Amino acid sequence: MADKKKKFYQLTLQERLQVLQDSGGLSKGETAAMSGAAGLTASQADHMIENAVGTFALPLGIAQHFLVNGKEILVPMAVEEPSVVAAASFMAKLVRAGGGFTASASAPEMIGQIQILDIDDINAAERRLEGATEELLALAAKADPLLVKLGGGPREITVRKIMESPIGPFLVLQLVMDVRDAMGANAINTALEQMTPAVERISGGRVLLRILSNLADRRLAKAACAIPVDALAFNDFSGADVRDRVIEAWAFAEADPYRAVTHNKGIMNGVDAVVIATGNDWRAVEAGAHAYAARSGRYTSLSRWSKGPKGELVGELEMPMAVGLVGGATKVHPSAAAAVKLMGVRTAAELAQVIVSVGLAQNLGALRALATEGIQRGHMALHARQVAIAAGAPEEWVAPIAEQLAQEKNIRVERALEILEEWRAR
Ligand code: NAD
């Protein structure tokens, strides 16, 4: 049993895994998959991609203190950057002072596109396709009877005219499909292919691309939090000061794309780490996030921070969240399957709600640090450890060398090598 008096971060690796078994409900095999002792094998990888030679590991940490819609969640995060897991845990603790995160998700609707070229009369073809939406929806439904049985399936068809392009005008048919607990790319792409012969016949044109859109703006997840102002105070900063500084820092991102992209990158530090840990497609989520941030025509912040009626700090984050629990690597990858089990999420929508909450926590962590004492202080201690490891320090020397580097304010590999040489000589 792990020492109950110790905080999770004070435990040894082995003790933390024991906690995941004792209170996270994981089996020995599942914690082994998370620890790296077991997990994805080279032969499993060989079935997943081409020319496989092995697997590639990332650090996996568990963020603490997350309360999402009243439910305690242990959040697995796969990320190589120091401070991310600590910041998420710390901010989740602050948010807890205001009752935790309130999160919601829209229906899991994804969009697929069919590009139709070589049309004689674009307006007439558009009208014919619009008149045939029932027939086309029925064809799309046939592609995935299981999805329909589960309550998902095709929902809507729209036809868009692209009048100006390097190849002249063409039509785009867009299919909206509820993909339930899947990410949905394969489900959508199969449905689009099923519709193709009919789309060509009805439009009189030639179908070229049939592909999912990663601008998943019909599949949004939203998280909000309200932190009592007193909970924000630390060191010489009053709670009101911290709140106002966070809002001022957010306003910079709201107004300026150069700042907004870094602000959103901070959100993605949290989002991607959970997306990766659960075996989901992080390129899809990244692409969707940034396109959504630019939806007004000007790239801006994905989040919003303001002062609430009682002086509390109110945070909101809304973004597309195309993640699934079935399909992709989530079921195949043993560590991802264990991560999903640990979180206790039962639907893709619940997973999306947790991910967007982590994104909001990460955003607050960055804004709070940047707008008060700066991020380098906390960052450097962890960075120093990585530098010590890079210099080849043996495990028992990593912490003391990192400490010396930080004290000397000279966190460079060359200096770590010098220290190593001195210590070895002794
Ligand atoms: P999938 O096809 O493996 O699984 C989805 C299918 O599982 C559904 O079509 C359904 O038949 C079945 N299913 C069983 N139970 C279900 C449930 N509860 N909810 C929903 N479906 C259920 O996976 P997918 O999500 O369609 O595709 C995801 C993969 O596609 C990812 O690996 C992604 O990287 C890849 N991909 C992405 C893109 C892109 O992002 N542009 C393009 C192509 C492929």
Boltz pocket constraint, residues with backbone or C-beta under 6 A from the ligand:
constraints:
  - pocket:
      binder: B
      contacts: [[A, 144], [A, 146], [A, 147], [A, 150], [A, 179], [A, 180], [A, 181], [A, 182], [A, 183], [A, 184], [A, 185], [A, 186], [A, 187], [A, 188], [A, 189], [A, 212], [A, 213], [A, 214], [A, 281], [A, 284], [A, 324], [A, 326], [A, 327], [A, 328], [A, 329]]
      max_distance: 6.0
